[in-house]
Amino acid sequence: MMVSGCSLPVSECGGGAGRCATPPLAAVGGRAGSFNEQEAVNGAAAGAILGLDTRACTPALPPAPGAPADWRAEVPALIDAQPTEAEKEVYNQVNVVLKDAEGILDDLQSYRGAGHEIREAIQHANDDKLQEKAWGAVVPLVGKLKKFYEFSQRLEAALRGLLGALTSTPYSPTQHLEREQALAKQFAEILHFTLRFDELKMTNPAIQNDFSYYRRTLSRMRINNVPAEGENEVNNELANRMSLFYAEATPMLKTLSDATTKFVSENKNLPIENTTDCLSTMASVCRVMLETPEYRSRFTNEETVSFCLRVMVGVIILYDHVHPVGAFARTSKIDMKGCIKVLKEQPPNSVEGLLNALRYTTKHLNDETTSKQIKTMLQ
């Protein structure tokens, strides 16, 4: 069996002298016996699907038999994790969504709000010009908020498609992550986007202030039978759903958590372990890459570290919502102490949002089955 994008057989590319020094998936399962998978799955591929830079796989010995002399030149292809024919249908559907992700983040990052105009309008309630000015400032901003919300629905559909592909029978979750590297990388990219979006949203109170003002003003206009520009764009039902969405501290993560839970409940013929093992495997790969100096030293920039941290936290939260006893129980296949330790070792200002996500958006942290040590680590 060959690893896509690399000419080394899986059995010969799991680390060790003269081979890619990245951990095989079977070796990063969190703890002994976590997975039934016996064959070593290529770790360079695992790193690649999570966006990690595995290009520093320089052999100290000649390449394995059957590998071309320039096999190192093929390793960068792993970074792109191109879809196979079997993956293409789902990959293309998800790719249409992911292409818009960076633009959404740019719009959110540049979102300044209409705080000044709103304050002026409230302080001078009888000044029609100031009322019109505030309304004129808020309406296009609500259009942006609508776009963000609608993107969350598209992202939810994309995630469900990926979960279906990555957990289907007859393959094990670990086999899926090896066979469908392009889809696994897309899954990681969705989680990365989600955590970035929520980090930006949490630090921008203008979003909820603007939307609250919009709804109050629209309600007042309706009572007074005043035609309102922008009313048709966000009807009452949509406004209610948007209000619930933005009321969440981490709205995108909540959307994905609910979607994952719904996916599991709607696919009762699919063992829940198919989903939870997929999530715990990805968490373990991220943790090992981050906590092992040999691997960490190969990251070419800090954004790679941030990517890996966000993906790790994202899959932990999804696991905690889907698994009956969650991510923090002693029987969990995720090494939570190790994951929290990795987070705590980063510069505080770069991971506070991720630690808060674990503190406030997980489901089982405060359960009696969660060890005091883990609770203390997250205080």
ZATORLO-723800 format. One record per residue (C-alpha): residue number from 1; residue in three letters; x, y, z. Coordinates in Angstrom, 1 decimal. Each point is the difference from the previous one (the first is absolute). Layout:
# ZATORLO-723800
NUM;ALA;X;Y;Z
...
***
This chain:
# ZATORLO-723800
1;MET;0.0;0.0;0.0
2;MET;1.4;3.4;-1.0
3;VAL;-0.5;3.4;1.5
4;SER;-1.6;2.4;-2.4
5;GLY;2.5;2.6;-1.2
6;CYS;3.0;-2.1;1.3
7;SER;1.7;-3.0;-1.6
8;LEU;0.8;-1.7;3.3
9;PRO;-2.2;-2.8;1.2
10;VAL;-1.9;0.6;3.2
11;SER;1.9;-2.7;1.7
12;GLU;3.3;1.7;-0.8
13;CYS;-0.9;3.6;0.7
14;GLY;-0.9;0.1;3.7
15;GLY;3.1;1.6;1.4
16;GLY;3.4;-1.4;0.9
17;ALA;3.4;0.4;-1.6
18;GLY;-0.1;0.9;-3.6
19;ARG;-3.8;0.6;0.0
20;CYS;-2.4;2.8;0.6
21;ALA;0.5;0.9;3.6
22;THR;-3.7;0.7;0.6
23;PRO;-2.1;-2.2;2.3
24;PRO;-2.1;-2.8;-1.4
25;LEU;-3.7;0.5;0.9
26;ALA;0.0;-3.3;1.8
27;ALA;2.6;1.4;2.4
28;VAL;-1.9;3.1;0.9
29;GLY;-3.3;-1.4;1.1
30;GLY;0.2;1.6;3.5
31;ARG;0.6;-3.1;2.0
32;ALA;0.6;-3.7;-0.5
33;GLY;-3.0;-1.9;-1.4
34;SER;-1.8;3.1;-1.2
35;PHE;-0.3;-1.4;-3.5
36;ASN;-0.4;-3.4;-1.5
37;GLU;2.0;1.1;-3.1
38;GLN;3.1;-2.2;-0.1
39;GLU;1.8;1.3;-3.1
40;ALA;2.1;3.1;0.3
41;VAL;-1.5;2.8;-1.9
42;ASN;2.3;2.5;-1.6
43;GLY;0.6;2.9;2.4
44;ALA;1.2;2.4;-2.7
45;ALA;-3.3;-0.3;-1.6
46;ALA;-1.7;0.5;3.3
47;GLY;1.9;3.3;0.4
48;ALA;-0.8;1.0;-3.5
49;ILE;-3.8;-0.3;0.4
50;LEU;0.2;2.3;3.0
51;GLY;2.0;2.5;-1.9
52;LEU;3.2;-0.8;1.7
53;ASP;3.3;0.6;-1.7
54;THR;1.5;-3.5;-0.4
55;ARG;2.4;1.0;-2.8
56;ALA;3.0;-0.4;2.2
57;CYS;0.0;-3.8;-0.3
58;THR;3.6;-0.3;-1.0
59;PRO;1.3;-3.6;-0.1
60;ALA;3.3;-0.9;1.7
61;LEU;0.1;-3.2;-2.0
62;PRO;-0.7;-0.9;-3.6
63;PRO;-3.7;-0.1;-0.9
64;ALA;-2.0;-3.1;0.5
65;PRO;0.0;-2.6;-2.8
66;GLY;-2.3;1.0;-2.8
67;ALA;0.1;3.7;0.9
68;PRO;1.4;2.4;-2.6
69;ALA;3.2;1.7;0.7
70;ASP;-1.7;3.3;0.2
71;TRP;-2.8;-1.1;2.3
72;ARG;0.5;2.9;2.3
73;ALA;-1.2;2.3;-2.8
74;GLU;-3.3;-1.8;0.2
75;VAL;-0.6;0.6;3.7
76;PRO;-1.2;3.6;-0.5
77;ALA;-2.9;-1.4;-2.0
78;LEU;-1.3;-1.4;3.2
79;ILE;-0.5;3.6;1.3
80;ASP;-2.6;0.5;-2.7
81;ALA;-1.8;-3.3;0.6
82;GLN;-1.6;-0.1;-3.4
83;PRO;-3.3;-1.9;-0.2
84;THR;-0.2;-3.5;-1.5
85;GLU;-2.8;-0.8;-2.4
86;ALA;-2.1;-1.5;2.9
87;GLU;0.4;3.2;2.0
88;LYS;-0.7;2.5;-2.8
89;GLU;-3.8;0.4;0.3
90;VAL;0.0;0.8;3.7
91;TYR;3.3;1.9;-0.3
92;ASN;-1.3;2.3;-2.8
93;GLN;-3.2;0.8;2.0
94;VAL;2.0;0.9;3.1
95;ASN;2.5;1.9;-2.0
96;VAL;-2.7;2.4;-1.3
97;VAL;-0.7;0.9;3.6
98;LEU;3.6;0.2;1.2
99;LYS;0.9;2.4;-2.9
100;ASP;-2.2;2.6;1.7
101;ALA;1.4;-0.5;3.5
102;GLU;2.9;2.4;-0.2
103;GLY;-2.3;2.8;-1.3
104;ILE;-2.3;-0.6;2.9
105;LEU;2.8;0.3;2.5
106;ASP;1.3;3.2;-1.7
107;ASP;-3.5;1.6;0.2
108;LEU;-0.3;-1.0;3.6
109;GLN;3.5;1.3;0.8
110;SER;-0.9;3.4;-1.6
111;TYR;-3.4;0.2;1.7
112;ARG;0.0;3.3;1.9
113;GLY;-3.7;0.4;0.9
114;ALA;-2.2;3.0;0.2
115;GLY;0.5;0.7;3.7
116;HIS;0.5;3.8;-0.5
117;GLU;-3.0;0.5;-2.2
118;ILE;-2.2;-2.1;2.4
119;ARG;1.1;1.9;3.0
120;GLU;-0.7;3.3;-1.7
121;ALA;-3.5;-1.2;-1.1
122;ILE;-0.8;-1.2;3.5
123;GLN;1.1;3.2;1.7
124;HIS;-2.0;2.1;-2.5
125;ALA;-3.1;-2.0;-0.4
126;ASN;-1.9;2.9;-1.6
127;ASP;2.6;0.7;-2.6
128;ASP;-1.3;-1.7;-3.2
129;LYS;3.2;0.6;-1.9
130;LEU;2.0;-1.8;2.7
131;GLN;-2.5;-2.8;0.0
132;GLU;0.3;-0.4;-3.8
133;LYS;3.8;0.2;0.2
134;ALA;0.1;-2.8;2.6
135;TRP;-2.4;-2.2;-2.0
136;GLY;1.9;0.6;-3.1
137;ALA;3.2;-1.1;1.7
138;VAL;-1.5;-3.1;1.6
139;VAL;-1.9;-1.5;-3.0
140;PRO;3.1;-0.9;-2.1
141;LEU;1.7;-1.4;3.1
142;VAL;-3.0;-2.2;0.6
143;GLY;0.4;-1.1;-3.6
144;LYS;3.5;-1.2;1.0
145;LEU;-1.3;-1.7;3.1
146;LYS;-2.5;-1.8;-2.2
147;LYS;2.7;-1.2;-2.3
148;PHE;2.0;-1.3;3.0
149;TYR;-3.0;-1.9;1.3
150;GLU;-0.8;-1.5;-3.4
151;PHE;3.6;-1.1;-0.4
152;SER;-0.3;-1.9;3.3
153;GLN;-2.9;-1.9;-1.5
154;ARG;2.1;-0.9;-3.1
155;LEU;2.9;-1.0;2.3
156;GLU;-2.3;-2.3;2.0
157;ALA;-1.1;-1.7;-3.2
158;ALA;3.6;-0.4;-1.1
159;LEU;1.0;-1.5;3.4
160;ARG;-2.8;-2.5;-0.2
161;GLY;1.1;-1.1;-3.5
162;LEU;3.6;-0.5;1.3
163;LEU;-1.2;-1.9;3.0
164;GLY;-2.0;-2.3;-2.2
165;ALA;3.1;-0.7;-2.2
166;LEU;2.5;-0.4;2.9
167;THR;-2.1;-2.3;2.2
168;SER;-1.7;-2.3;-2.6
169;THR;0.5;-3.7;0.1
170;PRO;1.8;-2.3;-0.7
171;TYR;3.2;2.0;0.8
172;SER;1.1;0.9;3.5
173;PRO;0.4;3.7;0.9
174;THR;3.8;-0.4;-0.2
175;GLN;-0.2;-1.6;-3.4
176;HIS;-2.3;2.9;-1.1
177;LEU;2.6;2.6;1.1
178;GLU;2.6;-1.8;-2.1
179;ARG;-2.1;-0.7;-3.0
180;GLU;-1.8;3.4;-0.1
181;GLN;2.7;2.5;0.9
182;ALA;-1.5;2.8;-2.1
183;LEU;-3.3;-0.3;1.9
184;ALA;1.7;-0.2;3.3
185;LYS;1.9;3.1;-0.7
186;GLN;-3.2;1.8;-1.0
187;PHE;-1.5;-1.1;3.3
188;ALA;3.0;1.5;1.8
189;GLU;-0.3;3.2;-2.1
190;ILE;-3.7;0.4;1.1
191;LEU;1.0;-0.4;3.6
192;HIS;2.8;2.6;-0.4
193;PHE;-2.4;2.4;-1.6
194;THR;-2.6;-0.6;2.7
195;LEU;2.4;0.8;2.9
196;ARG;1.4;3.1;-1.8
197;PHE;-3.5;1.3;-0.7
198;ASP;-1.1;-0.5;3.6
199;GLU;3.2;1.7;1.4
200;LEU;-0.8;3.0;-2.1
201;LYS;-3.6;0.1;0.9
202;MET;0.7;-0.3;3.7
203;THR;2.1;3.2;-0.1
204;ASN;-2.5;2.0;-1.9
205;PRO;-3.0;1.1;2.1
206;ALA;-1.2;2.3;-2.8
207;ILE;-1.5;-3.0;-1.8
208;GLN;-2.7;-0.6;2.6
209;ASN;-0.5;3.7;0.7
210;ASP;-0.6;0.7;-3.7
211;PHE;-2.4;-2.9;-0.4
212;SER;-2.0;0.9;3.2
213;TYR;-0.3;3.6;-1.2
214;TYR;-1.2;-1.2;-3.4
215;ARG;-2.7;-2.2;1.5
216;ARG;-1.2;2.6;2.5
217;THR;-0.2;2.7;-2.8
218;LEU;-1.7;-2.4;-2.4
219;SER;-2.6;-0.9;2.6
220;ARG;-0.7;3.7;0.7
221;MET;-0.3;0.7;-3.8
222;ARG;-2.5;-2.8;-0.4
223;ILE;-2.1;1.3;2.9
224;ASN;0.0;3.5;-1.6
225;ASN;-0.7;-1.4;-3.5
226;VAL;3.3;1.5;-1.2
227;PRO;1.4;-1.8;-3.1
228;ALA;3.5;-1.3;0.9
229;GLU;2.8;-0.4;-2.5
230;GLY;1.7;-3.4;0.6
231;GLU;-3.1;-1.6;1.6
232;ASN;-0.5;-2.4;-2.9
233;GLU;3.6;-1.1;0.2
234;VAL;-0.3;-1.3;3.5
235;ASN;-3.5;-1.1;0.8
236;ASN;-1.2;-0.7;3.5
237;GLU;0.6;-3.8;-0.1
238;LEU;3.6;0.5;-1.3
239;ALA;0.6;2.8;2.6
240;ASN;-1.1;-2.4;2.8
241;ARG;2.5;-2.6;-1.2
242;MET;2.8;2.5;-0.4
243;SER;-0.7;1.4;3.5
244;LEU;0.4;-3.5;1.5
245;PHE;3.2;-0.6;-2.1
246;TYR;1.7;3.3;1.1
247;ALA;-1.1;-0.5;3.6
248;GLU;2.4;-2.9;0.3
249;ALA;3.5;0.8;1.2
250;THR;1.4;-2.4;-2.7
251;PRO;-2.8;-0.1;-2.7
252;MET;1.9;-1.9;-2.7
253;LEU;1.2;-2.7;2.5
254;LYS;-3.5;-0.4;1.3
255;THR;-1.3;-0.5;-3.5
256;LEU;2.6;-2.7;-0.7
257;SER;-0.5;-1.7;3.4
258;ASP;-3.7;-0.1;-0.6
259;ALA;0.5;-1.3;-3.6
260;THR;2.4;-2.8;1.2
261;THR;-2.5;-1.0;2.7
262;LYS;-2.8;0.0;-2.5
263;PHE;2.1;-2.0;-2.5
264;VAL;0.6;-2.8;2.6
265;SER;-3.7;-0.1;1.1
266;GLU;-1.2;-0.2;-3.6
267;ASN;2.4;-2.8;-0.9
268;LYS;-0.8;-2.6;2.7
269;ASN;1.1;-2.8;-2.3
270;LEU;3.5;1.5;0.2
271;PRO;2.0;-0.8;3.1
272;ILE;0.6;3.1;2.0
273;GLU;3.7;-1.0;0.3
274;ASN;0.4;0.6;-3.8
275;THR;-0.5;3.7;0.8
276;THR;1.7;0.3;3.4
277;ASP;3.0;-2.0;-1.1
278;CYS;0.4;2.3;-3.0
279;LEU;0.0;3.0;2.3
280;SER;2.3;-1.4;2.6
281;THR;2.5;-1.1;-2.6
282;MET;0.2;3.5;-1.4
283;ALA;0.4;1.4;3.5
284;SER;2.8;-2.4;0.8
285;VAL;1.9;0.8;-3.3
286;CYS;-0.2;3.7;0.8
287;ARG;1.2;-0.5;3.6
288;VAL;2.9;-2.2;-0.9
289;MET;1.1;2.4;-2.7
290;LEU;-0.1;2.9;2.4
291;GLU;1.5;-1.6;3.1
292;THR;2.9;-1.7;-1.7
293;PRO;3.0;2.3;-0.6
294;GLU;1.2;-2.0;-3.0
295;TYR;-3.2;0.6;-1.8
296;ARG;-0.8;3.4;1.3
297;SER;3.4;1.3;-1.2
298;ARG;-1.0;-0.7;-3.5
299;PHE;-2.9;2.4;0.0
300;THR;1.1;2.9;-2.3
301;ASN;-2.3;2.6;1.5
302;GLU;-2.1;0.7;3.0
303;GLU;-3.2;-0.1;-2.0
304;THR;0.6;-3.8;-0.4
305;VAL;0.1;-0.3;3.8
306;SER;-3.2;2.1;0.3
307;PHE;-1.7;-2.2;-2.6
308;CYS;0.9;-3.2;1.8
309;LEU;-1.1;1.4;3.4
310;ARG;-3.4;1.1;-1.4
311;VAL;-0.6;-3.3;-1.7
312;MET;0.9;-1.9;3.3
313;VAL;-2.4;2.1;2.1
314;GLY;-2.7;-0.2;-2.7
315;VAL;0.0;-3.8;-0.1
316;ILE;0.1;-0.3;3.8
317;ILE;-3.1;2.1;0.2
318;LEU;-1.9;-2.0;-2.6
319;TYR;1.1;-3.2;1.7
320;ASP;-1.2;1.2;3.3
321;HIS;-3.4;0.8;-1.4
322;VAL;-0.4;-3.3;-1.9
323;HIS;1.5;-2.6;2.3
324;PRO;-2.4;-1.2;2.8
325;VAL;2.6;0.7;2.8
326;GLY;1.9;2.7;-1.8
327;ALA;3.7;0.9;-0.4
328;PHE;0.9;0.5;3.6
329;ALA;-0.9;-3.4;1.4
330;ARG;2.8;-2.5;0.9
331;THR;-1.3;-2.3;-2.8
332;SER;0.3;2.8;-2.6
333;LYS;2.3;-0.8;-3.0
334;ILE;1.3;3.6;0.1
335;ASP;2.9;0.7;2.3
336;MET;-1.6;3.2;1.5
337;LYS;2.8;0.7;2.4
338;GLY;2.5;-0.2;-2.8
339;CYS;-2.1;2.3;-2.2
340;ILE;-0.5;2.6;2.7
341;LYS;3.7;-0.1;0.9
342;VAL;0.8;0.7;-3.7
343;LEU;-2.4;3.0;0.1
344;LYS;1.5;1.3;3.3
345;GLU;3.5;-0.1;-1.5
346;GLN;-0.9;2.6;-2.7
347;PRO;0.1;3.8;0.5
348;PRO;-3.1;0.7;2.2
349;ASN;-1.4;2.7;-2.3
350;SER;0.0;-2.4;-3.0
351;VAL;-2.0;-2.8;1.7
352;GLU;-2.3;1.7;2.5
353;GLY;-2.9;-0.2;-2.4
354;LEU;0.7;-3.7;-0.6
355;LEU;0.2;-0.7;3.7
356;ASN;-3.3;1.9;0.5
357;ALA;-1.6;-2.1;-2.7
358;LEU;0.9;-3.1;2.0
359;ARG;-1.2;1.6;3.2
360;TYR;-3.3;1.3;-1.3
361;THR;-1.1;-1.9;-3.1
362;THR;0.7;-3.6;1.0
363;LYS;-2.8;-2.1;1.5
364;HIS;1.7;-2.3;2.6
365;LEU;2.7;2.1;1.6
366;ASN;-2.0;0.5;3.2
367;ASP;-1.1;-3.6;0.2
368;GLU;0.9;-2.0;3.2
369;THR;1.9;-2.4;-2.2
370;THR;2.5;2.7;-1.0
371;SER;3.1;-0.1;2.1
372;LYS;0.8;2.9;2.3
373;GLN;3.4;0.3;-1.6
374;ILE;-1.5;0.7;-3.4
375;LYS;-2.5;2.5;1.5
376;THR;2.9;1.7;1.8
377;MET;2.0;0.2;-3.2
378;LEU;-2.8;1.9;-1.7
379;GLN;-0.7;2.4;2.9
***
